[in-house]
């Protein structure tokens, strides 16, 4: 799974500075050099619910910024 920017780490007690440091490191591991946001997932869901996807059946759409194609086990 991809890292999706959220408030989750803050609710676990991580400081904003710690989260920003982690996100800076993580984004450089992704081929597109950015962290996913909730809107990225929402747009994929909206597409699958739209008439444009009416002929798509039983497929997996990976919304991960390309992380499934690289080894990001360093963290």
C-alpha positions as CSV (number, residue, x, y, z in Angstrom):
1,X,0.0,0.0,0.0
2,X,1.0,3.6,-0.6
3,X,1.5,6.3,2.0
4,X,-1.5,8.6,1.9
5,X,-1.2,11.9,3.6
6,X,-3.6,12.1,6.6
7,X,-3.8,13.2,10.2
8,X,-3.2,9.6,11.4
9,X,0.4,10.0,12.6
10,X,-0.6,13.1,14.5
11,X,-3.3,11.2,16.4
12,X,-0.6,8.7,17.4
13,X,1.4,11.5,19.0
14,X,3.9,12.3,16.3
15,X,4.9,16.0,16.1
16,X,4.2,18.0,13.0
17,X,8.0,18.2,12.5
18,X,8.4,14.4,12.7
19,X,5.6,13.9,10.2
20,X,7.1,16.4,7.8
21,X,10.5,14.8,8.1
22,X,9.0,11.4,7.4
23,X,6.9,12.6,4.5
24,X,10.0,14.3,2.9
25,X,11.9,11.0,3.1
26,X,9.0,8.9,1.9
27,X,8.1,11.1,-1.2
28,X,11.6,10.6,-2.5
29,X,11.1,6.9,-2.6
30,X,8.1,7.2,-5.0
31,X,8.7,7.3,-8.8
32,X,6.4,10.4,-9.0
33,X,8.2,12.1,-6.1
34,X,5.1,13.0,-4.1
35,X,2.9,11.6,-1.4
36,X,-0.6,10.5,-2.2
37,X,-3.6,12.5,-0.9
38,X,-7.1,11.5,-0.1
39,X,-8.3,13.2,-3.3
40,X,-6.1,10.8,-5.4
41,X,-8.0,7.9,-3.9
42,X,-11.3,9.7,-4.2
43,X,-10.8,10.4,-7.9
44,X,-10.1,6.7,-8.6
45,X,-13.3,5.8,-6.8
46,X,-15.3,8.4,-8.7
47,X,-13.9,7.1,-12.0
48,X,-14.9,3.5,-11.1
49,X,-18.4,4.7,-10.1
50,X,-18.8,6.7,-13.3
51,X,-20.2,5.8,-16.7
52,X,-16.7,6.0,-18.1
53,X,-15.9,2.8,-16.2
54,X,-19.1,0.9,-17.1
55,X,-17.2,-1.8,-19.1
56,X,-14.6,-2.4,-16.4
57,X,-15.3,-5.6,-14.4
58,X,-13.2,-7.4,-11.8
59,X,-10.0,-5.3,-12.1
60,X,-7.7,-4.0,-9.5
61,X,-6.8,-0.3,-9.7
62,X,-3.6,0.4,-7.8
63,X,-3.5,3.9,-6.5
64,X,0.1,4.0,-5.1
65,X,2.1,6.5,-7.0
66,X,4.2,3.7,-8.6
67,X,5.4,2.3,-5.3
68,X,4.4,-1.2,-6.2
69,X,7.0,-1.1,-8.9
70,X,9.9,-0.1,-6.7
71,X,11.5,-1.5,-3.5
72,X,10.6,0.9,-0.7
73,X,11.4,-1.3,2.3
74,X,14.1,1.2,3.6
75,X,11.7,2.8,6.2
